[in-house]
Amino acid sequence: MYQCATGAVFDKSPSVSKCVYKCTAEGKFVYSLDTKKYYNCVKGSTGLITPTIVTCPAGSIFVVADRDCGFAAAVPKIATVLKKI
């Protein structure tokens, strides 16, 4: 079975047939399937908030507390977890 990231739902309509993240507010949110990515939710000119998956720069991960990318060395708890994987 296909697993979507947290906050995403699988849209099985023939024209989409993939996981679609539903933004509930503007901002940066966790992409639970990859610590190097996050959803950037931005309100467009139509008023709809749309997500874009963004990849952090090389060597960095998405730090939930900062809502931004940071280097693993600066986030000791996450760095420890990543070394175990």
Secondary structure by P-SEA (a helix, b strand, c coil): cccccccccccccccccbbbbbbccbbbbbccccccbbbbbbbccccbbbbbbbbccccccccccccbbbbccccaaaaaaaaac
